[in-house]
Amino acid sequence: MRILRSLLGAALVLASTATVVFVSADRLAHLAPTPVVRAAQAEPSATGSIPAPMKAAPAPKPAAPSIPNGFDTERLHALMRGDPILPGR
């Protein structure tokens, strides 16, 4: 019975080690590809081309009205008292 337990323990350790090795090998095989290096573009004077005109950056959108920080405790107390909810407030 002792040998059976030892063999079972050894098989479990071997299976765990094999799993770790195979998963690591799979991860290493699927690493991110190396970035593609682009060739440097030649100067416009060297190619005889005319550079495109620069476009102006679009104007930033106006900021949305900010929500006031904090909590409206007066309104909470009014709601807890059962006061009606007034429109526009």
Order of alpha helices (4+ residues) and beta strands (2+ residues): alpha-alpha-alpha
